[in-house]
Amino acid sequence: MIENIVKTDTYNDIAVIGAGAWGTALAAAAARAGRRVRLWARESEVVQSIKAFHENTLFLPGIKLPAGIEPTADVTAAVRADALLLAAPAQHLRSTLELVVPLLTDRPPLFTCAKGIEHRTAKLMTEVLADFVTKDQIGILSGPAFARDVVNNLPTAVTIAGSIAAAQRLQASLSHAGFRPYASDDVTGVALGGAAKNVYAIACGIVSGMGLGESARAALLARGFAELRRLGEALGARAETLMGLSGLGDLVLTATSRTSRNYAFGIAIGKGSSPAELDARGHPLAEGVETAPALVARAKRHGVELPIAETAAAILDGSLALDEAIRRLMMRPLKDE
């Protein structure tokens, strides 16, 4: 991670593609930093509510947005920007790129802001980007940040990775008193940390939902991070990246707070609900559900064993009962830490 770099060059026009809670929060951060921001939404009601009330009443009700955000339903106009922040969910990144990339008239950097692994291909988000654009255009923004904290201008720090010139330029473009980005060129580490933490957050939620205690959750959190580091080493991620904001920092936040969709989803599973039941009730999106089997598949390609992630994936697909899952993990062969 590269710190304490002063950059005066900025992306003055920023497009945020996707106006869910996270996309809206990033648009607010960019606007507070003095950038011109176009926020593209599929939902006409989002465009209208931001125009009329400076509020995303669908995804962030009750929170006033700063001036300087231009909502639009015209994606062609939206992408005419110096840099694009892609705030589509992980499993929709590819379709978003299929929509956006043909409309680009220049070669701006594209920073994915999704945290996940593509279910079908087991590709990291930055690897999905690589199917559409050149290496110097690929970037990612990730870290321990909840949308409501960011949009309410509470102190938040994230990591931006890409070519170091692009990462530092976006860092300068988004930085203000309430939002502190750090720059990195380790796109693999940032992408992997943001994706895997969702799976381990669900696992920690399951432990809490089953009433197994804080000690069990702490052990699972620590051993889950050890799994993440093993896979990171196999993929070429840097250890210091995984120890930073977008790895350990995001894992701790997501695996301990009920505000986290993935942790809350795991709690519900631990109390006996099934993923199908939660989906039928309109439970908020938990990216870790789709990421879990993709994470396991990716690890197997590299010969890396992920016992906790494998167990979580088996619970989520219904092939392993909760009690049997605990027995399986506790009865694994003894080993040195």
N, C-alpha and C positions, 0 to 999 in steps of 0.2 A: 504494500500500500504506500502511496506517495502522499506526503502531507505537507502542509505549510507552504504551498506554492501560490504565489500571487500572480494572477492572470488578469489583464485588463481586456483582452479580446473576448467577446461574448457572441453567442447566437442571439441576435436581437428579435428574430421572428421564430417562435417555437410553436409547432403543431402538436397537440395531444390528441391521439386517435383512440377514442373510447372514453365515454363520459360516465362510467360507473363511479363508485365512491373513490377508488384509487386514482383514476384519471382526473377526476374533478379536483382532488386534493393536490395533485401535481400541477395542474393548471393554476391553482391558487398560489402555490409556492413560486411558480415562474412569474406570475403577475406581481407578487409582492417584491420580487427581485428586480422589477422594472422592465420585464420583457413584454413584448406584444405577444399575446397568446390566442391561438385559435383552437377551440375545443370542439372536436367533431363527435356528434352523437347520432346513433341510429334512431333513437326515440325522439319523436317530434315534441313530446311533452317536456323532455329535458331541455331542449333548445328554448322552448317558449317560457318555461319557468325561470331559466337563468336570465333571459332577456327581460322578462317582466318584473321579476322579484329578486334578482341576484341570488338565487337559491336553486339547488338541484333537489327539487321536492321529491323526486322518485328515489334517489339513492342516498342523499344526505339531507333529509328534511330538518328544518329548524336551524340551519347554519347559514349565515350570510356570507357570500363570497366577495372577495375584494374586487374593486374595479379593474378593468384591463383584460377581462376574459371575454372573448368574442365567440359565443356558441354558434355552431352552424351544422346544418344537415347536408351541406354541399362538400363532399369529400374531395372533389377536384380542387376546389378553392382552398380547402384546409391544408392540403399537403404542399402548397407553395410556401415553404418555410425553410429556414436555415438548418433546422434539426427537427426530427420527429421523435416523440415519445409514444411508444405503442403500448397502450394500457389495456389491450384485450386480454381476457383470460388465457392461460397457457394452451388449452386445447383448441382455442380459436385463433391463435397467432398465425397459423399457416393461411387460413382463409382471409384473415385481415391483410396479410402480405399480398395475397393474390389480388385483392381489391386495390391496394395502395400502390404497389411498386409500378404497375403499368402506367400510372398517372404521373409519376415523377418526371420532371423535365430536366433535372440536374442530378447530382449524386450526393444528396445530403446524408449525414449520419443518421442511422435508425437505432434508437435505444429501446430495446424491449424492457418493459417494466413488469412482466409476468414472472411468476415463480412456479415452475413446474417442469416436467419432462413430458414430451409428446407421447401420448399413450401408444399410438400405432407404430412409431419408429424408434422409441426410446432415445430420441435426440434431446439434448439440452436446448433451451430457447435460443441461445446464440448459434447453435448448429442449424436450427430451423432457419434463422436469418441468413446463414451462409448458403442456403439453397436458392436465395433470391438476389443477394447483393454481394459486393466485393468485400474483402476482409477489412479494408479501411473504413467501411461504412457500418461495421457491426459494433454495437455497444449494448450495455445493459445497466439498468439502475435497480439496485436492490438494497435491502437492509432492514433493521428492526423499526418499522414505522407502521402505525395504524393510520388509516385515512382520516379519521376524525381528529387525531392529534395534529396531523399536518395542516388540515384545513382550519383548525382552531389556532394555528400558529404557536403550538406548544413546541418546546425545543426538541428537535429531531435530527439524527445524523444517519446518512446513508452512504453507500459506496456506488460510484459510477465507474464502470470499466469499459475499455475499448482501446483503440489506438491512443497512446498517451496524449497526443495533441488534442484529439476530440474529447477525451475524458476530462482533461483539464479545462477545455473551453466550456463544456457543459457545466462543470463544477463552478466556474466563474459566473455562468449565466443564471444558475439557480440559487446561489448562496445569498443568504440574508440572515438577519439576527435570529430567526426562529428555525432556520433550515441549513444544516451544515453538511455538504457533500465532501467525501474524500475520493480522490482519483486513484485509479489502478489500471494496469494493463493486463491483469489476470482475468480475462473474461470467463475462462473455464471455472475457476474457483468461485467467482461471484455467482455464476449461473447454477453451479452444483449446490452451493450452500443454500441459496434461496429455494431451490426445488426440494432437496432432501429434508430440510427442516420441517416441512409440512407433514411428511410421513411420520417423523418421530414425534411431532406434536400430537397427531392422532393417537399414536401409541401411548403417550403420556396421559392423554385424556382418558383412554380406556382404563389405564391403571387407576386414575382418580375416580372414574365412574364406578369401578368395581369395589371401591373402598379399600384398596390395598395399602394405603398410607403414603405419607410424604417420603419415607425412606425408599420405598420401592420406586416412586417416581423419580427421585434423585438418581438412583442407580441406573434406571432405564435411560435417563437423560445423558448421563455420563457415558454409558456404553453405546448409546446411539451416536453420540459425537465421535467416539472411537471408530465406529463403522464408517461414518462420513469421511473421516480423515483417511482411512484405508482406501476407500474408493477414490477420493481426491488424489491421492498419491498415484494410483493407477492411471488416472486420466490426465495427469500432468499439472494439476492445480498446486498452487503454492501453499505450504502449511500456514504461513502467516495470514493469508487471505481467509482461510477457514477459521482461524482463531480470531478474526476480526468481526466487523459489523455484519457483513453479509453471510457469515457462517455461524459462529458461536453466539454472537449478539442476537441475530434473528431467531436462532433456535431457542434461546432462553426466553425471549419475549413470547414467541408463538406457543411454546410448550408449557407455559405457566399462567397465562392470562385467559380468563373466560371471554374476553373480548375477541380472542383469536377464533376464527371460524373452525379451524382444524382441531384445536384443543376442545372446543365446545362439541364438535361433532364426535370426537372420541369419547367424551364423557357420556354422551347419549348412547353410543354403542356399548360402553362399559356397563350401562344401566339396563341393557337388554334390548334396545332398539336395533333394528336392522337398517342397513343403508337404504333399502327400498322403502321402508316405512318413513324414514327421515326425508327422502326425496318426495314422497307423496304428500308430506306435510308442508312442503315448500321450505325445508331447512336451508339456510344460506349455503352458498357454494363452498365446498371444502376441496381445494385443489389437490390435497394429498390423496384423495380417493383414487383419482385417475393416475396420479404420479406413482403410487406405491408399486403396482405391478411393473410399470416402466422402469422404475429405479432398480428393482430386482433383476429385471431382464438385462439392463445395462451392466450391472455388476457381474452377472454371470458371463457376459461376453468377455470380461476382463479377468475372470477367475477369482473374483473377490466375493467372500462370503459375508452376507448381511443378515444374521439371525433375527434381529429385531425387525428390520424392514420386511423380511420374508414372512415373519409371524403376523405382522400387521396386515400385509397384503392378503394372507390366507384368511384372517378374520373378516376382512372387508368383502372378500368374494364368497364367504359362507362355507368355505371348505374346512374351517378349523373352529371348534367351539372355544369360548373364552377360558373355561377352566383347563382345558387341554393345552391351550396356548401358554398359560402360566407354567404348567407342569413341564412343558417342552423346554422353555427357557431356563427354568431353575434346575433342570436335570441335565443340562449340557455338560460335556466333560470338563472337569476342573482344569484351570490353566493359570499361568502367571498373567498379571495385568499388563 
